[in-house]
Amino acid sequence: MVKPKDTVKIVGLIGYPLGHSLSPAMHNAAFKHLGLNFVYLAMPVKPGDVERAVKSLIPLKITGVNVTVPYKEEVIKYLDKITGDAGLIKAVNTIHNTKGRLVGYNTDADGFITSLYREARVKPRGRDVLLIGAGGAGRAIGVKLAGEGVSSVLISDIDLKKAKALRRHIKKCFPGTEVHSIGAGEIRKVIKDVDMLVNATTVGMRRGDTPVVDPGWLHKGMFVYDVVYNIETRLLKEARKKGLKTLGGLGMLVNQGALAFKIWTGRKAPVDVMRKAIEKKVKK
């Protein structure tokens, strides 16, 4: 039971825009369930205000924040330390204000791989992967998949420079993994040779979005993963129509959130409560 006299601890989410986010519902349900005097707030931060927002966490005594698009890489230069997967991936999605020092973590990678194993029952080792998106989520997923022993990773991004940079980074971290960067125009030629497709972009978040790849290019035996969680994307719907195994981003969201929850509170997250809170909000 929350004691009224306790000081409320604030955590939240920084990014822009944030209208789609279901993280406040997920975390606040978990705090309520455990009787923790925490509140999770959406904190929109416009481009150009990122440094000020991150540095303000200390004087405002904010316990921590999640970081979402487009700031997962940018925030690193304003932190005192990055640890764990964040150091390998070079992207941060969770910040903890601990004794006036800002420590960055990446819980996306483990959130992704946990959902892959537990929900999809898919083992990435030996697979040939087409990864669409080389931003913060794409970096976490690409590096984690290489670490899990995939045979190859093809990376495509609307910004080819980002795709090339991620290719170089993965190759440096995992020299034994075959990694290539490709332009959007090359996807049709190579997709027939992959057996796992990952959309690590926000494309599909809005109804009416054109899928990141033409559904007609999907083929038998391919597993399709989409990080979008607030809606079942057209990509996933079309993949299911073809009888393909699919998984959306809800599991990744919940699992990465559970890890952030433990970092901030020191308590094990009530994962089932968090998932149910999200499922009530997800558009069918």
N, C-alpha and C positions, 0 to 999 in steps of 0.2 A: 504494500500500500504506500503510495507516495505521500510523504509528509509535507504539508503546505509550507512549513518553514524552510525546507531545503531550497538551496539556490538552484534555479533551473539552468541546466547546462545546454548550450546551443550547439547544434551541428547542422550541416546543410549541404547544399549543392550549388556549385558555381559553374557557369557556362552561359551560352547564349545561342538561341533562345531556349527557354525552359518550359514552355507551355505544355509540352508533351510528357514531361517527366512524371513517373509514378513512384519515384523514390520516397517523397514525403509520406505518402500513404503507407508504404511498406515499413519504413523505419518507425513512424509514430505508432503504428499498430504493435510493433515489437516492444517499444518502450512502455506502452500502456499495459501490455500483457505481463511484463516483468516488474511493473511498478517502479520504473526508473524515471527520475525527474529530468528527463531530456526532452528536447523538442527539435524536430528536423524541419528546416525551412528551405524553400527554393530562393536562391540569391542570384538573380540575373546580373551578369557582369558584361558590359558592352566592350567590344574591342578597344584597346587603348587604356582600359581601366584595370587590367589584370594585375599588374604589379601592386597598385594601391589596394586592391581587394585582398590579395594574399597577405601583404604586410599588415593589413588592418586586423587580421585574426588575433594577433597577440594583444594589442591594446584593448580590443573589444572582448577579450577573454572567451573567444569562440573555441570550443573544444576541438573541432575538426570539420573538414568538409570533404565531400566527394567532388571530383573534377570531371566534367564532361566536355563534349565538343564545344568549341574547337581549341581548348586550352591544355590538353593533357601533356603536351610537350613543353609548351611555353612556361608553365608554372615552375618547372624544375630550377630555373635560374634564380628564383626568389626563395628557395628553401635552404635550410641549414644542412640537411642531409637527406639522401635517398637510400633506401634499403631494400633488400630482398630482390624480387623480380624487377622492381623499378630500375635498379642499377643496370640490369642486363637489357631490359627493354628500352630504356631511355624515354619512358612515358609514365606519368603519375596520375592515378585516378582517386587517390585517397591521401589526405593530409591530416596529420595529428599535431595539434599544438600541445606539446608536452614540456612543462616547466619553461615556457617561453621560447622553446626551440621548435621549428617547423620541420617535421619529418615526413617525407613522401614515400608512399607505398604504391604498388600496383596489384590490385586484387582482381583485375579483369582477367589476367592470364589463368589463374587458378579457378576463377568463376566459370570461364569458358570450358576448360578441360574437365572440370567436375561435371558440368551439364552434359558434356559429350559422352563421358563414360557412364554416368548414372542414369541419364534419361534416354539417350539415343542408343546406348550399348554399342557404341562405335569406337573401335581402336584405331588411332591414326597411323600407327607404325606401318611403314611400307606403302602408304597411300600417296597418290599424286594429287596435289591440291591446287585449285585455282582460287586465289584470294583476291577479292575485289575490295579495294580500299586500303590505303597505306597510312591512315591517320592513327590516332592514339589507340583505338580498338584494334585496328589492323596490325599495328606493331606488336601489341600484346599477343594476339592470336598467331601471327606469323612466327614470332620467336618461340612461343610455346610449342607449336606444332613441330618446328625443327628440333626442339629439345626432346620431343616425344618420338622422334625417329621416322618422320615421314620421308618418303623417297625423294619427292621434289615439291617445290613451291613455285607457282607462277603468280606474280604479283602485278595487278593492274590498278591504276588510279587515274582519275581525270587529270591529275597533275603528274605527268610522267616522271618529273624530277623526284617526287616523293617516293614513287615506286622504285626508282633506281637506288635512292638512298636506303630504303628498307632492304632491298636486295643485298647491297654491300654490307649492311649491318648484320643481317642474318648469316651471310657467308663468313664474315669475320668471327662471329660467335660459334658457328657450327660449320666448319670447313667441309665436312663430309656430306652436307646436304646440297643437292642440286637446286639452285635458285636462279630464276630469271625474272626480269621485269618486261612487261609488254604493254603496248598501247591498246586502247579500247578496240581499235580496228582489227587487232590480231586475235581477239578472243574467239571468234567463230572458227578460226583455223586450228586452235589448240584445244578447245574444250572437249573435243572427242577423245582426247588422250588422258583426261583427268577423271578420277572417280570420287572426288570430293570438291564441292563448290561452297565457298564461304562468302557471304555478303557481309562485309564489315563496315558498310556505309549506312547513312540514314535514309537511303533511297528505299521507298516502300512504306515509310512512316505515315504518309498521307494517302488517303484513298484516291485512286486515280493515278498514282505514280507509275511510270513505266518501269518494269523490272530492270535490274542491272544487266541482265543478259536476256536475250530473246528466249522465251520458254521453249520454242521449237528446237533449240540447240541442246536441250537437256536429253540425256540418253540413259538407257537401261543400266542399272548397276551403280548409278551415281547417288551419293548422299548429299543433300542440300541443307546447309545451315544458314540461317539469317539472324543477325544480331538484333534486328528490330523486334521490339517486345510489346509495343502498345497496340498492335493490330496484327492479324494474320496477313502477311503480305501476299500480293498477287504471285510473286515468285514461288512461295511455298504452296499456294493453292494449285498453281499450274503443275508443280512438281508432283504433288499428291495425285493429281488427275492421271499422271503418267505412271503411277504406281511406285514412285520413288520414295525412299525413306527420307524424312525431313525433321527438322527441329528448329523452333523459333528461339528468340533471345531471352524469353522470360526466365529460364533456368539460369542463364549466365547472370542476369540482373540480380536475381535472388541470392545466388551463391557469392557473387562479388560483394553484394550488400552485407551478407552475413559476416564475411571476413572483416569488412570495414567496421561493422557494429562491434565486433570483439576488440578491435584496435582501440576504439574510442571508449568503450565501457568496461573492458576487461571481463565481460560476461559472454557466455556462449549464446549465440543468437537463436531465437525460436523460429527456425527456418519455415516450419509449416504455417505458422501465423503470418509470416512475411509473404509467403506465396499466396495464401488465401486473400490477403489484403490486395495484392496485385490482381489476382484473378477476378475480383469483384469489379475492378476498374477497366480491365482490358476489353477493347471493342471486339465484338465477334464479327 
